[in-house]
């Protein structure tokens, strides 16, 4: 069985986004909610996962994370809207 990696975006309670990558999205979301995740999500409580994309390699997931982090808030909203139409 191949290990899978994910790039994800969380919506926070103050309507901001946090983007990251992981090999276990549910476990990572739980860590964020418990304040054991990233520094950003300790200060900005995550509400839900609004985007996730699966990759075969960690490198691909990290590249997608980097690409998304460079987007403006508006561009991230567009990404989420377009993903919903797929």
C-alpha positions in Angstrom: 0.0 0.0 0.0 1.3 3.4 -1.0 1.5 6.2 1.5 -0.6 9.2 0.5 0.1 12.9 1.3 -2.4 15.8 1.4 -2.3 19.5 1.1 -5.1 21.1 3.0 -6.6 24.4 3.9 -8.3 25.1 7.2 -10.9 27.9 7.7 -10.3 29.6 11.1 -12.9 31.2 13.3 -11.8 34.7 12.2 -12.3 33.8 8.6 -8.7 33.4 7.7 -7.1 30.4 6.0 -4.2 28.1 7.1 -2.5 25.8 4.6 -0.4 22.8 5.4 0.5 19.3 4.3 0.3 15.9 6.1 0.1 12.2 5.6 -2.9 11.9 8.0 -5.4 14.7 7.5 -7.8 13.8 10.3 -5.1 13.4 12.9 -3.5 16.7 11.8 -6.8 18.6 12.0 -7.3 17.2 15.5 -3.8 18.4 16.5 -4.6 21.9 15.2 -7.9 21.9 17.2 -6.2 20.8 20.4 -3.6 23.6 20.0 -0.8 21.1 19.2 -0.5 22.1 15.6 1.1 25.1 14.0 1.7 28.3 15.9 -0.8 30.1 13.6 -3.7 27.7 14.5 -2.9 28.1 18.2 -3.8 31.8 17.8 -6.5 31.3 15.1 -8.7 28.4 16.0 -9.6 26.2 13.1 -13.2 25.6 12.3 -13.1 23.1 9.4 -11.2 21.7 6.5 -12.3 23.5 3.4 -9.8 22.0 0.9 -7.8 18.9 0.6 -5.9 17.5 -2.3 -4.2 14.1 -2.4 -0.6 13.4 -3.7 1.5 10.4 -4.1 4.7 12.0 -2.7 5.5 14.3 0.1 7.4 16.6 -2.3 4.3 17.1 -4.5 2.2 18.0 -1.4 4.8 20.4 -0.2 5.0 22.1 -3.6 1.2 22.6 -3.6 1.3 24.0 -0.1 4.0 26.5 -1.2 2.0 27.5 -4.2 -1.2 28.0 -2.2 0.6 30.0 0.5 1.6 32.5 -2.1 -2.0 33.2 -3.1 -4.0 36.1 -1.8 -7.1 35.5 0.3 -9.2 36.3 -2.7 -7.3 33.9 -4.9 -7.7 31.2 -2.2 -11.5 31.8 -2.2 -11.5 31.4 -6.0 -9.5 28.1 -5.6 -12.1 26.8 -3.2 -15.0 27.9 -5.4 -13.4 26.2 -8.5 -12.7 23.0 -6.6 -16.3 22.8 -5.6 -17.4 22.8 -9.3 -15.2 19.8 -10.1 
